[in-house]
Amino acid sequence: MKIEQEIFKGYQLEKEKLVPYGFFEKENTYFFTEKIMDDMFEVEIKIFSDGAIEGKIVDLAFNEEYTNYRIETQTGEFVHQIRETFLNILLKIRNTCYKREYFKTKQANRITKLIIEKYGDVPEFPWEKGVYAGVFRNPMTQKWYALLMEIDKNKITEKTGKVEILNVKLDENKITELLQRDGIYKAYHMNKKNWLTLVLDDTLKDEEIMTYIEESHSFTEKQKEWIIPANPKFYDVIHCFDDTDTILWKQAKKVGVGEFVFIYVGVPYSAILYKCEVLKAAIPYTYKDENLSITEGMQIKVIKRYQPDEYPLEKLKSFGVTTILGPRSMPISLSKEMNK
């Protein structure tokens, strides 16, 4: 691949920026020249109407094109300096007169731009040549939250032809309903229980697609809300906050300072009764009896109380919470409901 093709791959020309940069137009082609190496050489750049770019370096002493910088085996200091100068000229033109286009369709590139603006994540292309797919991942957890790729329509519909799609992970309780919508399909090449495929042909508006991306991204974030069980037979959890709003609780694995625990109280209540914030974690504390053994504690502060009939187990089941045998993550849909 030529140097120009490599540098400008995935970029789209913005013609209106060429003349202010220093180009002049002739017969629908734009020209730019710049002398380099103490005026010994001249770089000549041509940009065609389709955005393709072509460059050459002329040795002014002989009025001949100089090509050694294009030969990879030429590694001398002089050649290296010319090559670097040429690259820098191309990069300045690219960064000023072109815009980054990672994908083919306008909506795919608009969505990519919105993702970059919101999260700062650019797509990664981890597969070998021939696989046209870009992955968006949360750099903090390395988890994917979107996969943008080109496929044939017959992979998801009865139609044929190329189309760009976006796979996102959503609350599984929403998926059945969303599949009734135009432009939304069962996930291609992903777990259909948790993922959906969105067609990027402007059937869905950018704003709606971003709401799905935001939810998908939330699955990749460090868990900040937990449900933890309490057995009233072994601990008087019903009255533990009568005289204080802050108590010491057995340290739950992975739960840290600034996170929230929702205390699920077992039979006869079988419901979430408290929302608490973790003020301190991993506090050295030793306790042991026939029902409980503690080596570390965490300080929690109650910030909200619920009536037993607000979030009983039967209601929690509708959000995918069927058993609470130990600390577990809070489903996003339940979190939204309880944090209204």
N, C-alpha and C positions, 0 to 999 in steps of 0.2 A: 504494500500500500504506500502511495506517495505521501510525503510529509504533509502536503496540504489536505489530502483526504483524511489523514489521521487526526489532524488538529481540528478540522471543521466538521467531523462526523458528529451528527446529532445536533447541529446548529442550523438555524434558519436566518436567512439574510433579512435585514431591515434596510431596504434601499434608501429610504429618506435620510439615513445617517452617513451615507457614503460621501456625498459632496462636502458636507461640513467637516468630515474627517480629513479631506484632502484629495479625494478622487475627482477625476473629470470623466464625463460621459461622451462616448462616441459610438454611434450605431448600436445603441442599446447594450453596450459593454462599458464597464467602468475601469479606468486605468489609474494606477498610482505608482510613483517612482520615488526612490530614496537612495542617496549615495551613502556608502559605508566604507569602512577601512581607510580612512583618510582620503576619501574620494577616489580610491583605486577601483572600486566596484560600484555597480548600480543595481539595486533590487527593482525589478519590474513586476507589478502585480496586476492581473486581470481578473475581474469578477463578471461573470456572465449573468444573463437575465434570470436564470434558474437558481442563482446563488452559488453555483460552482465556482471555484477559485483556482487560478493557475499562476504560478510564480516562477521567475527565473532570475539568475544573477549574471550580469554581464561584466566581463573584464574590460574596463575602459581603455586600457593600454593597447589591447588588440582588437577591441570591438567584437569579441567573441563570447559566447555563453560559457560560463564556468560551471562545471557539473561535479567536481570532486566531492563537494559537500553532501551529495546524494548517495555516495558510495559508502556503505557501512564499514567496509574494511579500511577506509581512509581515516586514520586516527591521529594524525599529526596535530600539533598545537594550532597551526595556522588554519587548517581545514576545520578544526573544532571551533575556532573563534568565528569563522564565517558561518558555520552551521548554526551556532547559538544566536548570532545576530539575526539571521534569516528567521529562525524560530520565534524570536522575540517580536519581530515585525508582524509576523502572522498572528501571534497571540494578541497583540494590541488591536489589530484589525478585528479579530474575532470577538474580543471582549467589548469593543465599542460599537461594532456595526452588525453583530449577529445576536440572536437570542437562543438560549439553550432549549432544544426540543428533544426530549428523551424518547417520545413515542410518535406515532404516525397521525392519529386523529386529533382534531382541535380539542375535543372534550378531554381526552386522555392527558394532553399536555396542560390543559387548564387545571385539572384535578391534581396533577403532579405539582404544579406551581403552588396551589393552595396547601398541599401537604408540606411542601418545603417552607412556606411562610409560617405555617402553624407549628410544625415540629422541628424544622431544620433538617429533616431526613431526606436524602436524595436516594433514588432507586439504585439497588445493586443488581447486577446481571451475573449471577453465579454460574449459569450453565454454559456449556460449550456453544460454539457457533451453530446457528440453525435453530436454536431454541430462543424464541423472541419473548422474553419474560423478565420483568423487573420486580424485585422484592423490596418492600418497605419494612424496616424493622426498628424496634425501639432499641437504641444503642445501650441503654441502661440495663436491659434484661436480655438483649439479643433475640427477642421474640418477634416473629412476623405479625404485622397487623393488616397488611394488604399485599396482594399479588396482582400486578397488572400485566396482561399478556394478550397476544394475538392468537386467535384460534379460528377454525372454520365454523360457521354458524351451525352446521349439521351436528356439532358436538353437543349442542344444547337445544336446538330447534329442528324443525323439518326443512328449514331453508339452507341455502348454500352461500358461500362467499366469505371473505375474511371479515372479522370484526374484533375490536379490542374489548376486553372485559376486565372487570375488577373483582377479585375475590376478597370478601371481608368476613370476619368472625362476629356473630351476633348472638344475643340471648336466644337459646333454642326454642323458648316459648313463643317467640315472635315469628319464627321462620315459616311456619305453615300459613299464617295469615299473609305474610309478605309475598309468598309465592303466587298469590292470586293477582299480583300487580304486573302490569306490562313492564318489560325491561328487567325483570328479576327472575332468576332461574335457580334450580338446584345447583349446588356448587360443582363446577367442573374441576376434576382432578384434586379435590379436597374433601375432607370429612363433611358429608351432607347433613350431619346432625347439628353442626355448629357453624357452618360456613354457607354463604350465599354467593352467587355470581350476579353481578350487575353489568348490563351491557352499556358501553360508553358510545352511544350513538345519538345522544341528546334526548332519548326517551325519558330519562330521569334528569331532573335539574341538578346543577352542581351543588346547590345548597342542601338538597336532600341527600345526595351521595356523601357529602361531608359529614352529615349527622351519623351515617352508618360507619364511616371511617373513624369518627371520634369514639363511637362505642367499641369498635374493634380495637382501637388503640388502648382503650381502658383495660382490656384483658391482658395487655402486656405490661401494665404498670405494676409496681410493687404493691401487693395487697395491703390495704390500709384499714379494712373493716373485717371483723371476725365475729363468728358466733361461737360462744363457749357454753358448755352445759354446766348446770349446778343441780345437785341432788338435795332437796330440802330435808331428806331424812338424815343426812350427815352434817348439814350446815344450815343454820337459820338464815338463809338468804333473803327471806321475806322481810326480816326486821334488821338486816345488817346495816341499812342506811338510815335507820330511825334517828340516831343521835349524831351522825356525821355524814358528810357526802363523800368522804375519802376513806378507803380501806385497803388492806393488803390482801392480794389474791395470789393464788398459785401461778407461777410464771408459765405462760403458754408458749410453746415453741414458735419461733419466727415472729412473735408479736413484739413490737418495739415502741419506744416513746413517741407520743404524738398520734398513735393509731387508736382505733376505737374497737371496743368489744361490746357485743350485744349478748346479754346473759339470758340464756334459755333455761328456765326453771322446770324441772321434771314433774312427774306425777305428785300431787293431783292437779297441778296447774297446766303443765305441758304447753308453755307459751313463753315468748320473749317478754321479759318484764323490765329490763334496764338497758340503757345505752350508756357506756362509760368511756371516758378518755384515759389512756395510759399515761400517767405522769412520770413514772420511773419504771425501769425494767431491770431484770437480772439482779435483783437485790438479794444478797446472801441471807438465807433464812432456812432454818432446819426445824421440821416438825414431822412427827410420825405417830399414827394411831392405827387401829385395826382396819380403818377404811381409807386412810389418806396418808401419802408420804410427800413431803415438800423439801426441796433443797434450794430453791430460788423462788422469790416472790416478785410481784409487780404491784405498784401502787396505782389504783384506779379511782377515778372520780365520777360519780353518777352525774350525768347531764340531762338525762331524760328518763321518765318512767312511763310504762305502758300498762293499761288495764289487761287482765288475763284474756278478755274476749277480743282484744285488738289484733294480736298476732299469735293465735293458737297454732298448734302443729298442723291442723287441717288446712289452715290458710297458707302456712309456710310451704306445704306440699305443692300448692299451685305455682310456687316460684322455684320448684325443683329441690327444695329442702325436705327430704323424707326421713332422715335420721340425723341425730346430733349426738354422737358417741364421744366426740372429742372436739377440740378447736377446729373449725372449718371456715373457709373463706365465705364472705358474704356475696351472694349472687347480685349482679348489677341491677337487675329488675327489682329485686327486693330492697336493695339499698335506696333506689329512687323512691320507692313507695314509702319506706320508713323515714326518709329524710325530707319529705315534702314540707 
